[in-house]
Amino acid sequence: MFDHPLSRRSLLRRTAVGFGSLALASLLAEESRADSNPNNSQPNPLAPRLPHFPARAKRVIFLFMKGGPSHLDTFDPKPLLTRDDGKPVPFAKPRVQFAATSNLLKSPWEFQQHGQSGIPVSSLFPHVARHVDDLCLIHSMHGTNPAHGGAVLKVHTGSDNFIRPSIGSWVSYGLGTENANLPAYVTICPTLAHGGINNWSSAFLPAVYGGTPLGNASVPSDKAQVKFISNSNLSREMQRLQLDRLAAMNREHLTHSGPEPSLEARINSFELAFRMQTELPKVEDLSGESASTLRLYGLDNPINANFGRMCLMARRFAEAGVRFIQVTHSDSNVQWDQHADLKNGHEKNALEVDLPIAGLLTDLKNRGMLDDTLVWWGGEFGRTPVMEGKNGRDHNPEGFTMWLAGGGTKGGLRYGTTDDYGYYAAENKVHIHDLHATILHLLGLHHERLTYRYAGRDFRLTDVEGEVVKGILA
């Protein structure tokens, strides 16, 4: 017995197991959830749903290169840029630029053709180059914002000036989860800069569809775990008894008060949190992985270990049924944002991610998962072909490269082009909205039908734009 009477509210507060906020955000959303079917009484908003049409991919792994890697130095070689190094660009620069730039700057790296497709790849990515026959490189990407904040939001949410649901949230909303004991959307070591949580939040979608972060960019990946996943003060049996007693009290209350969706959601949130205690540690525990697998991802090398662990975790979450997994390459410095010292900065970054990315592609393919897992690589924009300062490149949303692998895309394909110097998207231009529409399409979701009514209008990831890029579909 308690020394003093406790209200139900006090008891709920005192007996929370510490990490209930993870699941609580999910289940509280039940009371505000809207669905295309207004009579839907489905108790679990994350229950699996059928796609609009047969899907090619079941899940997405997004490898986000924070800061904007240079397409001109990685996957989009420009011979004229090399020839005209140091000369003025022979056409007008964009009306809106992020910083002052001068003349053309050739790439410091050599490009070689690889694979049966003969796709050229920079010497920055020797390991990824071995997988070019699985890559669908989109060279004609373009966005709308030259600043990191707006561009990062655009890639994640489709909007650079409003808070909108992230693409992972839309995927979760459209398809639900394959594992009721795990979040549908996980983001590993996300950046807290340039939008922060807005890049993985559900915004006006119910909170259940928001991303669950593991650590952040300032936390080493071996420390990036869900907080308070275990309760050291109570045994599992005692927690079970505690939850049963609490549920009995709340059910008694409901017999007198009638239906209370918010209370019912809170009851369920404790149950989900209880189940997560068993499931999540299994996914986060790498001790069962073979030595060869750890080497494949570079965990035996301190240069690759941090990002390699994130990539391996992404594969494990994908296997466990998580729909959308994001891995962010970022740090407390400048990431891929080389306004100066391009050579050293890009070499450092590429060295950290090249082997782990290749390891992920190899592992997925060996396990038969690449066919139904869409791997998406890219940053928020590219870099300019002209110099900033003496040896840097400025932001460039006018034309850049992203690549996709698996999940129903054509491997060994170079789609679209930038101009001869790599400044503007030129042929078969692909806007961020088009890419989003295509990713949803590969998951079996029609981007114009995946809508949510909020503030008097129907919203969608692609707003009022976006076309599926049919030329990249296998």
C-alpha positions in Angstrom: 0.0 0.0 0.0 1.1 3.6 -0.6 1.4 5.9 2.4 -0.7 8.5 0.6 -3.4 8.0 -1.9 -2.3 8.3 -5.5 -4.3 9.6 -8.4 -4.2 7.6 -11.6 -2.2 10.4 -13.2 0.4 10.2 -10.4 0.6 6.5 -10.7 1.2 6.6 -14.4 3.9 9.2 -13.9 5.7 7.3 -11.1 5.6 3.9 -12.7 6.7 4.8 -16.2 9.6 2.5 -17.3 11.8 5.3 -18.6 11.7 4.8 -22.3 7.9 4.8 -22.7 8.2 8.2 -24.6 9.4 6.3 -27.6 6.3 4.2 -27.8 4.1 6.8 -26.2 4.5 9.1 -29.1 3.4 6.3 -31.4 0.3 5.2 -29.5 -0.9 8.7 -28.6 -1.2 9.3 -32.2 -4.2 6.9 -32.4 -6.6 9.5 -31.1 -5.7 11.9 -33.8 -5.1 9.5 -36.7 -6.9 10.1 -39.9 -7.2 7.6 -42.7 -8.5 7.4 -46.2 -11.3 5.2 -44.7 -13.1 7.2 -42.0 -14.7 4.1 -40.6 -11.4 2.3 -40.1 -11.3 1.0 -36.5 -7.9 -0.7 -36.8 -6.4 -0.6 -33.3 -2.8 -0.5 -34.4 -1.9 2.5 -36.7 1.3 0.7 -37.7 -0.3 -2.5 -38.7 0.9 -3.6 -42.2 -1.1 -2.2 -45.1 -1.3 -3.3 -48.7 0.4 -0.9 -51.2 -1.6 0.7 -53.9 -0.1 -1.6 -56.5 2.5 -4.4 -56.5 5.7 -3.1 -55.0 9.3 -3.7 -56.1 10.8 -2.6 -52.8 9.7 -3.4 -49.3 12.0 -1.0 -47.5 14.5 1.9 -47.9 18.0 2.5 -46.6 18.9 6.1 -47.1 22.7 6.8 -46.9 22.7 10.6 -46.4 25.9 12.4 -47.0 25.5 15.6 -45.0 26.9 18.7 -46.4 26.7 18.1 -50.1 29.3 15.8 -51.8 30.7 17.1 -55.1 29.2 15.2 -58.1 32.1 16.5 -60.2 34.6 14.7 -58.0 32.7 11.5 -57.4 30.4 10.2 -60.1 30.0 12.8 -62.9 33.3 13.5 -64.7 33.6 16.5 -66.9 36.5 16.5 -69.5 35.9 20.2 -70.4 36.2 21.2 -66.8 39.7 19.6 -66.8 40.6 21.2 -70.1 39.4 24.7 -69.1 40.7 24.7 -65.5 41.2 28.2 -64.3 39.1 29.9 -67.0 35.9 31.8 -66.5 32.7 29.8 -66.8 31.4 30.4 -70.3 27.8 31.0 -69.3 25.8 32.9 -66.6 26.0 31.6 -63.0 22.8 31.1 -61.1 21.0 34.3 -60.1 21.0 33.2 -56.4 24.4 31.9 -55.1 25.4 30.9 -51.6 28.9 32.5 -51.8 31.2 34.3 -54.2 33.0 32.1 -56.7 35.6 32.7 -59.4 36.9 30.5 -62.3 36.5 26.9 -63.2 38.2 24.3 -61.0 39.1 20.8 -62.3 38.7 17.7 -60.2 41.9 16.6 -58.3 40.9 13.0 -58.9 41.1 10.6 -61.8 38.0 8.8 -63.2 38.1 5.2 -64.5 35.4 3.0 -66.1 34.2 0.0 -64.1 32.0 -3.0 -64.5 30.3 -4.3 -67.6 28.5 -1.0 -67.8 31.7 0.9 -68.1 30.5 3.6 -65.7 33.2 6.1 -64.7 33.8 6.5 -61.0 36.3 8.7 -59.2 39.3 7.2 -57.4 37.6 8.5 -54.3 35.3 5.5 -54.3 37.3 2.4 -55.4 35.1 0.0 -53.4 31.8 1.4 -54.5 33.1 1.4 -58.0 33.0 -2.4 -58.0 29.2 -2.2 -57.6 28.5 0.1 -60.5 26.5 -2.5 -62.4 24.0 -2.4 -59.5 23.9 1.4 -59.3 21.4 3.6 -61.0 23.1 7.0 -61.1 20.9 10.0 -61.6 23.1 12.8 -62.8 20.4 15.4 -63.4 19.1 16.0 -59.9 18.2 19.6 -59.1 16.6 21.4 -56.1 15.6 24.9 -55.2 17.7 26.0 -52.2 21.4 26.8 -52.1 21.5 26.9 -48.2 22.0 23.8 -46.1 18.9 24.3 -44.0 16.4 24.6 -46.8 18.1 22.0 -49.0 18.3 19.4 -46.2 14.6 19.9 -45.4 13.8 19.6 -49.1 15.5 16.2 -49.5 13.8 14.9 -46.3 10.4 16.4 -46.5 9.8 17.8 -50.0 9.6 21.4 -48.6 12.4 23.9 -47.9 10.3 26.5 -46.1 7.5 24.7 -44.2 7.6 21.9 -41.6 6.3 18.9 -43.3 6.4 15.1 -42.6 9.6 13.4 -43.7 9.7 10.8 -46.4 10.2 8.1 -43.9 7.1 9.2 -42.1 5.1 9.1 -45.3 6.4 5.6 -46.0 5.4 4.4 -42.5 2.0 6.0 -42.9 1.4 4.3 -46.2 2.7 0.9 -45.5 2.8 0.4 -41.7 5.5 -1.9 -40.2 6.5 -5.5 -40.7 7.5 -5.8 -37.1 5.0 -4.6 -34.4 7.8 -4.7 -31.8 10.0 -2.1 -33.5 9.5 1.4 -34.9 8.7 1.6 -38.6 11.3 4.4 -39.1 14.7 4.5 -37.6 17.4 7.2 -38.2 20.9 6.3 -37.1 23.2 9.2 -35.8 21.1 12.0 -37.5 22.4 15.5 -37.7 21.0 18.0 -35.3 21.9 20.9 -37.5 20.0 22.4 -40.4 16.5 21.4 -39.4 17.4 18.7 -36.9 14.4 16.8 -35.7 12.2 18.3 -38.5 14.1 16.2 -40.9 12.8 13.0 -39.4 9.6 14.1 -37.7 6.1 13.2 -38.6 5.0 16.9 -38.4 1.2 16.9 -38.8 1.0 13.2 -39.4 0.3 11.3 -36.2 3.4 10.9 -34.0 3.5 7.1 -34.5 4.9 7.7 -38.0 7.9 9.8 -36.8 11.5 8.6 -37.0 13.1 7.0 -33.9 16.6 8.4 -33.6 19.5 6.3 -32.4 22.1 8.8 -31.1 23.0 11.8 -33.2 26.0 13.1 -35.2 28.0 13.9 -32.1 27.6 10.4 -30.7 29.9 7.5 -31.8 27.8 4.8 -33.5 28.7 2.2 -30.8 27.0 4.4 -28.3 24.0 5.2 -30.5 21.3 3.2 -28.8 17.8 3.8 -27.7 17.9 5.4 -24.3 16.5 3.6 -21.2 15.8 0.4 -23.2 16.3 -1.6 -20.0 15.0 -1.1 -16.5 17.8 -2.1 -14.1 15.5 -1.5 -11.1 12.8 -4.0 -11.9 12.9 -7.5 -13.2 10.9 -8.3 -16.3 8.4 -10.3 -14.2 7.9 -7.4 -11.9 7.4 -5.0 -14.8 4.8 -7.4 -16.2 3.0 -7.5 -12.9 3.2 -3.7 -12.7 1.7 -3.2 -16.1 -1.0 -5.8 -15.5 -2.1 -4.0 -12.3 -2.0 -0.6 -14.0 -4.0 -1.9 -16.9 -6.6 -3.4 -14.6 -7.0 0.0 -12.8 -7.3 1.8 -16.1 -9.8 -0.7 -17.5 -11.9 -0.2 -14.3 -11.8 3.5 -15.0 -13.0 2.9 -18.6 -16.0 0.9 -17.4 -17.2 4.1 -15.7 -16.0 6.8 -18.0 -16.7 5.1 -21.4 -14.3 5.2 -24.3 -11.3 7.4 -23.9 -9.0 7.1 -26.9 -6.1 8.9 -25.2 -6.2 6.7 -22.2 -6.4 3.5 -24.3 -3.5 4.8 -26.3 -1.4 5.3 -23.2 -2.2 1.8 -22.0 -1.0 0.4 -25.3 2.1 2.6 -25.2 3.3 0.8 -22.1 2.7 -2.6 -23.7 4.7 -1.6 -26.8 7.6 -0.2 -24.7 7.6 -3.5 -22.7 7.9 -5.5 -26.0 10.6 -3.2 -27.3 12.8 -4.2 -24.3 13.2 -7.6 -25.8 13.4 -6.8 -29.5 15.6 -3.8 -29.8 18.6 -5.0 -27.9 18.7 -8.1 -30.2 18.9 -5.8 -33.3 21.5 -3.6 -31.7 23.7 -6.5 -30.5 26.4 -7.2 -33.2 28.1 -10.0 -31.2 26.5 -12.7 -33.3 27.9 -11.3 -36.6 30.8 -13.2 -38.1 34.3 -11.8 -38.2 34.1 -11.8 -42.0 30.9 -9.7 -41.9 32.5 -7.2 -39.5 35.5 -6.9 -41.8 33.2 -6.5 -44.8 31.8 -3.3 -43.2 35.2 -2.1 -42.0 34.6 -2.6 -38.3 38.2 -3.8 -37.9 39.5 -0.4 -39.2 39.1 2.7 -37.0 38.7 4.8 -40.1 35.7 2.9 -41.2 34.3 1.5 -38.0 32.0 4.3 -37.0 30.1 4.5 -40.3 30.5 0.8 -40.9 28.7 0.0 -37.7 25.8 2.3 -38.9 25.6 0.5 -42.2 25.6 -2.9 -40.5 22.9 -1.7 -38.1 20.9 -0.6 -41.1 21.0 -4.1 -42.6 20.0 -5.6 -39.3 17.0 -3.2 -38.9 16.0 -4.0 -42.5 16.1 -7.7 -41.8 14.0 -7.1 -38.7 11.2 -5.5 -40.6 11.8 -1.7 -40.3 10.4 0.1 -43.3 12.7 3.1 -43.5 16.2 3.3 -42.2 18.4 6.3 -42.5 22.2 6.4 -42.0 23.8 9.9 -41.8 27.5 10.5 -42.5 28.1 13.7 -40.5 30.4 15.0 -37.8 30.9 18.2 -35.7 33.0 19.8 -38.4 32.1 20.5 -42.1 31.1 17.0 -43.3 31.1 17.1 -47.1 30.8 20.9 -47.1 34.2 21.8 -48.6 34.2 25.5 -49.3 38.0 25.2 -48.8 40.5 22.4 -48.9 38.4 20.2 -51.2 41.0 17.6 -51.7 41.7 16.8 -48.0 38.1 17.1 -47.0 36.6 14.9 -49.6 39.4 12.3 -49.3 38.7 12.1 -45.5 35.0 11.7 -46.0 35.2 9.2 -48.9 37.7 7.1 -47.0 35.3 6.8 -44.1 32.3 5.7 -46.1 33.5 4.0 -49.3 34.2 0.5 -47.9 31.2 0.4 -45.6 28.8 1.3 -48.4 30.3 -1.3 -50.6 30.0 -3.8 -47.7 26.3 -3.0 -47.3 25.7 -3.5 -51.0 27.6 -6.8 -50.9 25.9 -8.0 -47.8 22.4 -7.2 -49.1 23.1 -8.9 -52.4 24.5 -12.0 -50.7 21.5 -12.3 -48.5 19.1 -11.9 -51.4 17.8 -8.6 -49.9 19.0 -6.1 -52.6 16.1 -7.0 -54.9 13.5 -5.7 -52.4 15.6 -3.2 -50.5 16.0 0.3 -52.1 19.4 1.8 -51.2 19.5 5.6 -51.7 22.7 7.6 -51.6 23.2 11.4 -51.8 23.5 14.7 -50.1 21.3 17.8 -50.1 23.0 19.2 -53.2 26.2 19.1 -55.2 29.1 21.5 -55.6 30.0 24.2 -58.2 32.4 23.6 -61.0 33.9 27.0 -60.1 36.2 27.9 -57.3 35.4 29.3 -53.9 38.6 30.8 -52.5 41.6 29.0 -53.8 40.7 25.3 -53.5 37.0 24.9 -52.6 33.6 24.5 -54.2 30.4 26.3 -53.2 26.9 24.8 -52.8 25.1 23.8 -56.0 21.5 22.8 -56.1 21.2 23.4 -59.8 22.6 20.1 -60.9 24.0 17.1 -59.0 24.1 13.3 -58.6 22.3 10.8 -56.5 22.2 7.1 -56.9 19.8 4.3 -56.2 20.5 0.5 -56.0 18.2 -2.5 -55.9 14.5 -2.2 -55.1 13.4 -2.4 -58.7 15.8 0.1 -60.3 18.0 -0.4 -63.3 21.6 -1.3 -62.4 24.5 0.0 -64.5 22.6 3.0 -65.7 23.6 6.7 -66.0 20.3 8.6 -66.2 20.2 12.3 -67.2 23.1 14.7 -67.5 24.4 18.0 -66.3 25.9 20.5 -68.8 29.5 20.2 -70.1 30.9 21.7 -66.9 28.5 20.2 -64.4 26.7 23.4 -63.3 23.1 22.8 -64.3 20.9 19.8 -64.8 20.5 19.6 -68.6 18.9 16.4 -70.0 16.1 14.3 -68.3 16.1 16.6 -65.4 14.9 15.1 -62.1 13.6 17.3 -59.3 13.5 16.3 -55.7 9.7 15.9 -56.0 10.3 13.5 -58.9 12.8 11.4 -56.9 10.3 11.2 -54.0 7.5 10.2 -56.4 9.7 7.5 -57.8 10.8 6.1 -54.4 7.1 5.9 -53.3 6.3 4.2 -56.7 9.0 1.5 -56.1 7.3 0.9 -52.7 4.0 0.4 -54.4 2.6 3.8 -53.3 1.1 6.3 -55.7 2.4 9.7 -54.6 -0.9 11.5 -55.6 -3.0 9.1 -53.6 -0.9 9.0 -50.5 -2.5 12.0 -48.8 -3.4 13.3 -45.4 -6.0 15.9 -44.6 -4.7 18.7 -42.3 -5.8 22.3 -41.8 -8.5 22.0 -44.4 -6.5 20.5 -47.3 -5.0 17.3 -48.5 -1.2 17.1 -48.2 1.2 14.8 -49.8 5.0 14.3 -49.9 5.3 15.8 -53.4 2.9 18.7 -52.7 1.4 19.5 -56.2 4.3 18.3 -58.3 6.4 15.2 -59.0 6.5 12.7 -61.7 7.7 9.1 -61.5 11.0 8.7 -63.4 10.1 5.7 -65.5 13.4 5.6 -67.2 15.2 4.2 -64.1 12.7 1.5 -63.4 13.8 -2.1 -64.1 
